[in-house]
Amino acid sequence: MAKVSSPTETERCIESLIAVFQKYAGRDGDCTLSKREFLNFMNTELAAFTKNQKDPGVLDRMMKKLDINCDGKLDFQEFLNLIGGLAQACHDSFVTKASTGCKKI
């Protein structure tokens, strides 16, 4: 019998991203984030980011920019573009602060 290994940290992170997307998506009928669902996600899961925004229109502009196919909602790939962009910005911030290469979190 083959030994089943525990998921790796990366696998757990992927599972978490899928679970978070599914938690907020689809309440309006399909497996996408409507504008209302996107705002709910941002205000709940990324509250610190949202509260630090001075411009009240920033979330609307983010949604429009992320909505590549212009259907008024975000599918999982468009959601991943958001997560990837935020991760890149955080990484850049950590590297800039360390200024000697990658800084461990």
C-alpha positions in Angstrom: 0.0 0.0 0.0 1.4 3.4 -1.0 2.0 5.9 1.7 -0.1 9.0 1.3 2.0 12.1 2.1 0.7 15.2 3.7 0.2 18.2 1.3 3.1 20.5 1.0 3.0 24.1 2.1 2.5 25.1 -1.6 -0.3 22.6 -2.1 -2.0 23.9 1.1 -1.7 27.5 -0.2 -3.3 26.6 -3.5 -6.1 24.8 -1.7 -6.6 27.8 0.4 -6.8 30.2 -2.6 -9.4 27.9 -4.2 -11.4 27.7 -1.0 -11.4 31.5 -0.4 -12.5 32.1 -4.0 -15.3 29.6 -3.7 -16.3 31.1 -0.4 -17.1 34.5 -2.0 -17.9 33.5 -5.6 -21.2 32.2 -6.9 -23.6 33.8 -4.4 -25.0 35.6 -7.4 -25.6 32.5 -9.4 -22.3 31.4 -11.1 -18.8 30.6 -10.0 -17.4 34.1 -10.5 -17.1 37.2 -8.3 -19.7 39.8 -9.1 -18.9 43.3 -8.1 -20.8 42.9 -4.8 -18.9 39.6 -4.1 -15.6 41.2 -5.0 -16.2 44.1 -2.6 -17.2 41.7 0.1 -14.0 39.7 -0.5 -11.8 42.8 -0.5 -13.5 44.3 2.6 -13.3 41.0 4.5 -10.1 39.2 3.4 -8.0 42.2 2.5 -9.5 44.7 5.0 -6.1 46.3 5.9 -5.4 47.0 2.2 -9.0 48.3 1.7 -9.0 50.6 4.8 -5.6 52.1 3.8 -7.0 53.4 0.5 -7.6 57.1 0.4 -9.5 57.0 -2.9 -13.0 55.6 -2.6 -13.0 54.5 -6.3 -9.9 52.4 -6.1 -11.8 49.1 -5.7 -14.1 49.9 -8.7 -11.0 50.6 -10.9 -9.3 47.4 -9.6 -12.3 45.4 -10.6 -12.5 46.9 -14.1 -8.8 46.4 -14.6 -8.9 42.8 -13.5 -12.0 42.0 -15.6 -10.1 41.1 -18.7 -13.1 39.8 -20.7 -15.3 42.8 -19.6 -18.2 40.7 -18.4 -18.6 42.6 -15.1 -17.3 39.8 -12.9 -14.1 38.0 -12.1 -13.5 34.4 -12.9 -10.8 32.3 -11.1 -8.1 33.3 -13.5 -8.9 37.0 -13.1 -8.9 36.5 -9.3 -5.5 34.9 -9.5 -4.2 38.0 -11.3 -5.3 40.0 -8.3 -3.6 37.6 -5.9 -0.5 37.5 -8.0 -0.3 41.3 -8.3 -0.7 41.7 -4.5 1.9 39.0 -3.9 4.3 40.7 -6.3 3.9 44.1 -4.6 4.5 42.5 -1.2 7.5 40.7 -2.4 8.9 43.8 -4.0 8.4 45.7 -0.7 10.2 43.0 1.3 13.1 43.0 -1.2 13.3 46.8 -1.2 13.4 46.8 2.6 16.0 44.1 2.8 18.0 45.7 -0.1 20.4 42.8 0.0 18.3 40.2 -1.8 15.5 38.0 -0.6 14.3 38.5 2.9 12.7 35.6 4.6 9.3 36.2 6.1 
